[in-house]
């Protein structure tokens, strides 16, 4: 005899993955990666494991992935811990090799903008977009 409906345990649904609309690490933390590339490898592409060692980060788990992903998402570096090498993106290079602190500060504020606003700003320098 089949069990009654009350006796059957309800199936548990898998929780949907949360997609974050923004990087999980701050710009300040994400800047650690471009700075490490500059200070320890002359700004050249470097293996993720070597970048991790230069930062003194222990482990290669989720925290390390989110840090490298945030650096990529802010436009500071290209690639993440899951690639052969991490290299500086144009914005990251401009920030770490800024000619003066004011220029670096302005570029850091640009990295804080959501990607679509930063794109619009960079393309039109804010003209006609109310920026």
Backbone torsions as a table, in degrees:
resi	resn	phi	psi	omega
1	UNK	NA	128.6	-178.7
2	UNK	-69.1	149.8	179.9
3	UNK	-67.4	152.9	179.4
4	UNK	-73.3	164.1	-179.0
5	UNK	-60.2	-33.9	-178.9
6	UNK	-70.1	-28.1	-177.9
7	UNK	-83.3	-18.5	-179.1
8	UNK	-79.0	127.6	179.2
9	UNK	-73.0	136.8	178.2
10	UNK	-67.7	143.2	178.1
11	UNK	-71.5	135.4	177.9
12	UNK	-83.2	129.6	177.8
13	UNK	-84.7	142.1	175.7
14	UNK	-70.5	138.1	179.0
15	UNK	-71.6	132.7	179.3
16	UNK	-66.8	143.3	177.4
17	UNK	-66.9	139.2	177.3
18	UNK	-84.9	124.3	174.9
19	UNK	-97.6	117.5	-179.0
20	UNK	-82.1	129.6	-179.9
21	UNK	-81.5	3.6	-178.6
22	UNK	-147.2	159.5	178.4
23	UNK	-61.3	148.4	-176.9
24	UNK	-80.1	-17.0	178.8
25	UNK	-109.8	154.5	179.1
26	UNK	-73.2	165.5	176.9
27	UNK	-61.7	-41.3	-179.9
28	UNK	-57.6	-45.8	179.8
29	UNK	-68.3	-41.5	-178.8
30	UNK	-63.9	-29.0	178.4
31	UNK	-67.3	-14.9	177.5
32	UNK	-59.7	-36.2	-176.7
33	UNK	-69.5	-52.1	176.8
34	UNK	-59.9	-37.0	178.0
35	UNK	-64.3	-39.3	177.8
36	UNK	-65.7	-39.7	177.7
37	UNK	-62.0	-40.9	-180.0
38	UNK	-68.5	-51.1	-172.3
39	UNK	-73.4	-35.3	-172.8
40	UNK	-105.9	-13.0	-177.9
41	UNK	-139.9	19.8	175.6
42	UNK	63.6	22.2	179.5
43	UNK	81.3	4.9	-179.2
44	UNK	-85.2	157.3	175.8
45	UNK	-57.2	146.1	-175.0
46	UNK	-145.5	150.9	177.9
47	UNK	-64.2	139.9	-179.5
48	UNK	-54.9	-36.6	-179.6
49	UNK	-64.3	-37.5	178.9
50	UNK	-70.4	-37.7	176.5
51	UNK	-62.8	-44.5	179.8
52	UNK	-59.1	-44.3	179.0
53	UNK	-64.3	-40.2	-179.8
54	UNK	-63.8	-33.0	178.5
55	UNK	-80.3	-14.6	-177.1
56	UNK	75.8	20.5	179.9
57	UNK	-78.1	130.1	179.9
58	UNK	-93.5	136.0	177.7
59	UNK	83.4	163.0	-179.8
60	UNK	-130.8	39.0	-176.5
61	UNK	-88.6	-149.8	-175.3
62	UNK	-62.3	-39.3	-178.6
63	UNK	-59.5	-41.4	179.5
64	UNK	-67.6	-41.0	177.7
65	UNK	-61.7	-47.2	-178.1
66	UNK	-64.4	-33.8	177.5
67	UNK	-66.8	-47.1	-179.9
68	UNK	-68.2	-35.9	178.0
69	UNK	-67.1	-38.9	178.4
70	UNK	-64.6	-42.2	178.7
71	UNK	-60.4	-41.3	176.8
72	UNK	-67.0	-45.5	-176.6
73	UNK	-65.9	-32.2	176.7
74	UNK	-77.6	-6.5	179.4
75	UNK	83.4	18.9	-178.0
76	UNK	-87.3	-35.9	180.0
77	UNK	-133.5	170.0	175.5
78	UNK	-112.4	133.9	177.7
79	UNK	78.7	173.8	-176.3
80	UNK	-131.6	-166.0	-178.6
81	UNK	-65.4	-17.9	-176.0
82	UNK	-89.9	12.7	-179.8
83	UNK	-116.4	171.8	-178.1
84	UNK	-67.4	-39.9	-178.9
85	UNK	-144.0	152.2	172.5
86	UNK	-108.8	132.0	179.6
87	UNK	-129.7	162.3	179.4
88	UNK	-73.0	135.9	171.3
89	UNK	-86.1	171.6	-177.6
90	UNK	-58.2	-46.5	-179.8
91	UNK	-64.0	-42.5	178.8
92	UNK	-61.9	-41.2	178.6
93	UNK	-64.8	-42.5	179.8
94	UNK	-64.1	-34.8	-179.7
95	UNK	-72.7	-49.8	-174.9
96	UNK	-74.9	-22.3	177.3
97	UNK	-109.7	27.2	-179.6
98	UNK	-60.1	139.0	-178.1
99	UNK	-67.7	-24.6	178.5
100	UNK	-150.7	161.2	-176.7
101	UNK	-59.9	-33.5	-178.7
102	UNK	-65.3	-41.2	179.5
103	UNK	-65.1	-41.3	178.2
104	UNK	-63.4	-38.5	178.9
105	UNK	-64.6	-42.8	179.0
106	UNK	-62.8	-41.1	180.0
107	UNK	-69.1	-36.0	177.0
108	UNK	-62.9	-38.4	178.8
109	UNK	-67.3	-32.8	176.2
110	UNK	-65.3	-36.9	179.7
111	UNK	-67.5	-23.4	179.9
112	UNK	-77.0	-18.5	-179.1
113	UNK	-70.4	149.1	173.0
114	UNK	-58.3	147.7	-173.8
115	UNK	-52.1	-40.9	-177.3
116	UNK	-69.6	-34.2	177.7
117	UNK	-72.6	-40.6	177.7
118	UNK	-61.0	-39.0	179.3
119	UNK	-64.0	-47.8	-179.7
120	UNK	-61.4	-44.4	-179.0
121	UNK	-63.5	-44.8	-178.5
122	UNK	-65.7	-37.3	-179.2
123	UNK	-70.8	-47.1	-174.0
124	UNK	-113.6	8.3	-176.7
125	UNK	50.1	33.7	174.5
126	UNK	80.8	1.7	-176.6
127	UNK	-72.1	125.6	176.1
128	UNK	78.6	3.4	-178.1
129	UNK	-113.2	6.1	180.0
130	UNK	72.2	19.0	-179.5
131	UNK	-100.2	NA	NA
